[in-house]
Amino acid sequence: MGEFDLIDTFFRRPPGVGPHRSVVGNGDDCAVIAPAAGMQLAISTDTLVEGRHFLSTVSPARLGHKALAVNLSDLAACGAEPLAFTLALTLPRVDEAWLQGFAKGLFDLADEHNCELIGGDTTAGPLAIGITVMGEVPVGQALLRSGARADDDIWVSGFPGLARLALEAFRGTLHPTLSAEAFEVTRLAMERPDPRVALGVGLRGVASAAIDVSDGLLGDLGHVLRRSRVGASLCLDALPVSPWLADRTEEVQRDCILAGGDDYELVFTAPPAQRARVLALGASLGLVLSRIGRIEAEAGLRLWHGELDPWPEDPARQAVPNRWTSFDHFRGAP
């Protein structure tokens, strides 16, 4: 099977199948898209490389899902609704069964979010997947990293840490090892993350800043602090601990939650006056939203034990351990 046969067979969708929102879609030198009136385009790109971002044992359907999910997660952090995406696929060989599974996982998630594949490229080489996604957000309503202000609450969605727990299970570092059920749950979190698009859209006009957790909660929050020129204090006792992490030591729990990465939950800030709206949004989505700290005017990131309310005047703070720094693609995991 040649390159163009591959595209026609697995990635060109017939009329009436899936979203068709572009002016000119897949098949020309360029696609042509137009956002709706009063909307701006939000654009993000991610590359997934075998052995660096995913294991060779992942099923092709889950890989197709995750390749798009990590990009949709960026749109979620911006408060944008998905519109379209491109796919650059590098393959070591043409494996029709693999391609069928990959395309199914990719398009199932794309259809769920009404997001159209409008073009891309295929080539031979080590397995790598590059996706550029485009979304729409009303003019002036994009959530940015630069909007956090002193006294804002810090929130996180879901239960970060499960993807890291699965990775450590694959590495064989967990003692005791995970049960079969726990391994499947955590593996699903790592291989098939759920992008929080509806949450991001719902946070427009509520959150002051947002970012998705791809490289670790503390590291990604650090990007918000730097762009907003503020600091933060996090309450360690307020961190959401998944039932699948609850039987691990406190050290393992915090390593996974604070530095694990690959969670694709949202960390966001919002004024205290918005607490009721944040909790109502979480309830409407069936999603746990946890308040874990607050933004402070003084630069830096501090950790402390205790109760969030009332906020202590001078909590006993501790420095962030080096092992909780963010993942870096050229330095590796913390």
C-alpha positions in Angstrom: 0.0 0.0 0.0 1.4 3.4 -1.0 1.2 6.7 0.8 -1.9 8.0 -0.9 -3.7 4.7 -0.8 -3.0 4.7 3.0 -4.5 8.2 3.4 -7.5 7.4 1.3 -8.1 4.1 3.1 -7.7 5.2 6.7 -7.8 9.0 7.0 -10.1 10.4 4.3 -13.7 10.2 5.4 -16.6 10.1 3.1 -19.3 12.8 3.0 -21.8 12.4 5.9 -19.3 10.7 8.2 -17.9 12.8 10.9 -17.8 16.6 11.1 -17.2 18.6 7.9 -16.8 22.2 9.1 -14.0 23.4 6.9 -14.4 25.4 3.7 -11.8 23.2 2.0 -10.9 20.0 3.9 -8.5 17.1 3.5 -7.2 16.6 0.0 -5.8 19.9 -1.3 -2.4 21.5 -0.7 -4.0 23.6 2.0 -7.1 23.3 4.0 -9.3 26.4 4.3 -11.1 27.1 7.6 -13.0 30.1 9.0 -13.9 30.6 12.6 -17.5 31.8 13.3 -18.2 35.5 13.7 -16.9 36.9 16.9 -14.5 34.0 17.5 -10.7 33.7 17.5 -8.6 30.7 16.6 -6.7 28.9 19.3 -3.9 26.6 17.9 -1.6 24.1 19.5 0.8 21.4 18.4 2.1 18.2 20.1 4.4 15.4 18.9 4.3 11.9 20.4 7.4 9.7 19.9 7.5 6.0 20.6 9.6 5.2 23.6 9.5 8.8 24.8 5.8 9.6 25.1 4.2 6.1 24.8 5.2 2.5 25.2 5.3 0.1 22.3 2.8 -2.1 24.1 0.0 0.5 23.9 -3.0 -0.6 21.7 -3.2 1.4 18.4 -6.8 2.5 19.3 -5.7 4.0 22.6 -2.7 5.6 20.9 -5.0 7.3 18.3 -7.1 8.5 21.2 -4.2 9.9 23.2 -2.5 11.6 20.2 -5.6 13.8 19.8 -6.5 14.0 23.5 -3.2 15.7 24.5 -3.9 18.4 21.9 -7.6 18.8 22.9 -6.3 19.2 26.5 -4.4 22.3 25.4 -7.6 23.7 23.9 -9.4 23.0 27.2 -6.8 25.0 29.1 -7.4 27.9 26.8 -11.2 27.6 27.1 -11.6 26.9 23.4 -14.0 24.5 21.6 -12.4 22.1 19.1 -12.7 22.9 15.4 -10.2 21.0 13.3 -6.8 19.2 13.3 -4.0 18.1 11.1 -2.1 14.8 11.4 1.6 14.2 10.6 2.2 10.4 10.9 5.7 8.8 10.6 5.5 5.0 10.3 8.2 2.4 10.2 6.1 0.3 7.9 2.5 0.0 6.6 0.6 -2.2 9.0 -3.1 -2.2 8.0 -4.4 -3.7 11.2 -2.5 -1.1 13.3 -3.7 1.7 11.1 -7.3 0.6 11.4 -7.1 0.6 15.2 -5.2 3.9 15.3 -7.7 5.6 13.0 -10.7 4.3 15.0 -9.3 5.7 18.3 -8.5 9.0 16.7 -11.8 9.5 14.9 -13.9 8.3 17.8 -12.5 11.1 20.0 -12.6 13.6 17.1 -16.3 12.9 16.5 -17.0 13.2 20.2 -15.7 16.7 20.1 -16.9 17.6 16.6 -13.3 18.1 15.4 -12.5 17.6 11.7 -9.3 16.1 10.3 -8.4 18.6 7.5 -5.0 17.5 6.3 -1.5 16.4 7.2 1.3 14.2 6.0 2.6 10.6 6.1 6.2 9.5 5.8 8.5 6.5 6.6 10.6 6.4 9.7 10.5 5.7 13.5 7.0 5.8 14.8 6.0 9.4 15.7 2.7 11.3 15.6 2.4 15.1 15.2 -1.0 16.8 15.6 -1.9 20.4 15.3 -5.3 21.3 16.6 -7.4 24.4 16.1 -10.2 25.6 18.3 -12.6 28.6 18.6 -12.9 30.9 21.6 -14.9 34.2 21.8 -12.8 37.3 21.3 -11.2 38.3 24.6 -12.3 35.2 26.5 -9.3 32.9 26.1 -7.9 31.5 29.3 -4.2 32.3 29.6 -1.3 31.5 31.9 -0.8 35.2 32.6 -4.0 36.0 34.4 -3.5 34.8 37.9 -3.7 37.4 40.7 -2.8 37.6 44.3 -5.4 35.9 46.6 -6.9 33.8 43.7 -7.7 30.2 44.7 -5.8 27.4 43.0 -7.9 24.5 41.8 -7.2 21.2 40.1 -9.6 18.8 38.3 -9.9 15.1 38.8 -7.2 13.0 40.5 -3.7 13.6 39.1 -1.1 10.9 39.7 -2.7 7.8 38.2 -0.6 8.0 34.9 2.6 8.1 36.9 1.5 5.2 39.1 0.9 3.1 35.9 4.3 4.1 34.6 6.0 3.0 37.8 4.1 -0.3 37.6 5.5 -0.8 34.0 9.0 0.1 35.4 8.6 -2.5 38.2 9.4 0.0 40.9 6.2 -0.4 43.0 6.2 -2.4 46.2 3.7 -3.9 46.7 2.8 -4.2 43.1 -0.6 -3.1 41.8 -3.5 -5.5 41.8 -4.8 -6.5 38.3 -7.8 -4.2 38.7 -5.7 -1.2 39.9 -3.2 -1.7 37.0 -6.0 -1.7 34.4 -7.5 1.5 35.9 -4.2 3.4 36.1 -3.1 2.1 32.7 -6.3 3.5 31.2 -5.6 6.8 32.8 -2.1 6.8 31.2 -3.0 5.5 27.8 -6.5 7.0 27.3 -6.7 10.4 29.1 -10.0 12.4 29.0 -9.4 16.0 27.8 -11.4 18.4 30.0 -12.8 20.4 27.1 -16.2 21.0 28.7 -14.5 22.2 31.9 -12.3 24.7 30.0 -15.3 26.1 28.1 -17.2 26.4 31.4 -14.4 28.3 33.1 -14.6 31.2 30.7 -15.4 34.3 32.7 -14.8 32.3 35.9 -11.1 31.4 36.0 -8.3 33.9 35.8 -5.7 31.6 34.4 -5.4 27.9 33.4 -3.0 25.2 32.2 -3.2 21.5 31.6 -1.1 19.0 33.6 1.1 17.4 31.1 4.5 17.5 32.7 3.6 17.5 36.4 1.3 19.6 38.6 4.0 21.7 40.2 6.0 22.2 37.1 3.0 23.3 35.1 1.7 25.5 37.8 5.1 27.1 37.8 4.5 28.2 34.2 1.4 30.1 35.4 3.3 31.7 38.2 6.1 32.9 35.9 3.8 34.2 33.3 1.6 35.9 35.9 4.6 37.2 37.9 3.1 35.9 41.2 3.9 33.2 43.7 1.8 30.5 45.4 1.3 28.4 48.5 -0.1 24.8 48.1 -1.7 22.9 51.0 -0.4 19.4 50.8 -3.3 18.1 52.9 -5.8 19.4 50.3 -4.4 17.4 47.4 -7.0 15.0 45.9 -5.9 11.5 46.4 -7.4 8.8 44.2 -8.6 5.6 45.9 -6.1 3.8 43.7 -3.3 5.8 45.3 -4.7 5.8 48.8 -2.8 2.6 49.9 0.6 4.0 48.9 2.9 5.8 51.2 2.5 9.6 51.5 5.8 10.0 49.7 4.6 8.0 46.7 1.3 9.7 46.6 2.9 13.2 46.5 5.5 12.1 44.0 2.7 10.9 41.7 0.3 13.8 42.2 2.8 16.7 42.2 5.4 15.5 39.7 3.8 12.7 37.8 2.6 14.4 34.6 0.7 12.9 31.7 -2.6 13.5 33.6 -4.2 16.1 31.3 -6.2 17.5 34.1 -6.6 21.3 34.4 -5.0 23.5 37.0 -6.6 26.9 37.2 -6.9 30.0 39.4 -10.1 31.9 40.2 -11.0 34.7 42.6 -12.6 33.5 45.9 -15.9 35.1 44.9 -16.1 32.4 42.2 -16.0 29.4 44.5 -19.7 28.6 44.3 -19.6 28.8 40.5 -16.6 26.5 40.3 -18.2 23.9 42.5 -21.4 24.1 40.6 -19.6 23.6 37.3 -17.8 20.6 38.7 -21.1 19.1 39.9 -22.8 19.7 36.5 -19.9 17.9 34.8 -19.7 15.1 37.4 -16.1 16.1 37.9 -14.2 16.5 41.2 -12.7 20.0 41.5 -10.3 20.5 44.4 -9.1 23.8 45.9 -5.5 23.2 46.8 -3.9 26.6 47.6 -3.8 30.3 46.7 -1.9 32.8 44.7 0.4 35.2 46.5 2.1 38.4 45.5 5.5 37.2 46.6 7.3 35.1 43.9 8.0 31.5 44.5 6.2 28.3 45.3 5.7 27.2 48.9 4.2 24.0 50.4 2.5 23.6 53.8 0.4 21.2 55.9 -2.8 22.2 57.5 -6.4 23.3 56.7 -7.3 25.6 53.9 -9.9 27.4 55.8 -9.3 29.7 57.6 -6.2 30.5 55.7 -3.3 30.7 58.3 -1.6 34.0 58.7 1.8 32.5 58.6 1.8 28.8 57.6 4.9 26.7 58.2 6.2 26.4 54.7 8.7 24.1 53.1 10.7 24.3 49.9 9.8 22.2 46.9 12.0 19.0 46.7 14.1 18.7 43.6 12.3 15.4 42.7 9.1 17.4 42.3 10.4 19.5 39.4 8.7 19.3 36.1 9.4 16.7 33.4 11.8 18.0 30.7 12.1 16.3 27.3 15.9 16.8 27.2 16.6 16.0 30.9 14.0 13.3 31.5 11.6 12.6 34.4 12.2 14.2 37.8 
